[in-house]
Amino acid sequence: MRIDVFSIFPGLVDGFASDGLLGRARERGLVDLRLHDPREHATDVHRSVDDAPFGGGAGMVMRPEPIFACVEAVSPPRPLLLLSAAGRRFDQATAAELAAGEGFSLLCGRYEGVDQRVAEHLCDGELSIGDYVLNGGEAAALVVIEAVTRLVPGVMGNAESGAQESFGHGGDGDGDVLLEHPQYTRPASFRGWEVPEVLRSGDHARIARWRRAMALARTRERRPDLLAARGGLTADEQAEADAVLADLHGSSYPPTSPSEQSRES
Ligand code: SAH
């Protein structure tokens, strides 16, 4: 998969994307990440990429000429998406959509933002990673790149691990949208906190039931909005979640049922 990123701080993106799974995917040729700096296409003596906003106001705005020139010089893979707090909210479904294609490109803003003609006449869309404002699009671009590339076949060592994560089975974006069950590793007892007995039982059917029930209970507790989007829990699922919570005596998992809350107080 080819991913082109346009940024006046290409080193920020390249450095982060050189380690871990992403770095390995690049070395193995699974991800072809190319960085382009619009400043190299600025033609004035100061190589300026920003200018004051028409209409006045604080801060500077990225000029269209160096950005158009930079993008046109490389004909990057489409869609070309502008990172913007005003964009469509990035989520796992969008990650899956991008992962299904051959490649895509990201344009990072800086200063107070980017001349509107870039969004309207050069880019194919705008993406926001959440309702907050960053200094620049680079951190947002990295969020998008990580979420997308871990869905590219071969990028994650264990193909299974992508399939059971939060926000949808297989990352296809239209699976069952649940948060992941809690995870534990050794030691079985740490400072007196025990790993749930079921996970040490070796009974795979029981473990699978426990994980599913914990995912249901946890999603009901923390992200009822995700459940509302799938029409809530079925009566069976409610019962599964309640049963696993009732079984949890002494566990560190936050209690949700009224009886457990009263036990704490
Ligand atoms: N004045 C703008 C913020 C500019 S922040 C506003 O009020 O919306 C500078 C750059 O950071 C933006 O051009 C964009 O590329 C990036 N950025 C900031 N917040 C972002 C977010 N939530 N998602 C994606 N990109 C963001």
Residues whose N, C-alpha, C, O or C-beta is under 5 A from the ligand:
A	BS01	SAH	L83 S84 A85 L107 C108 G109 R110 Y111 E112 G113 V114 L127 S128 I129 G130 Y132 V133 L134 N135 G136 G137 A140
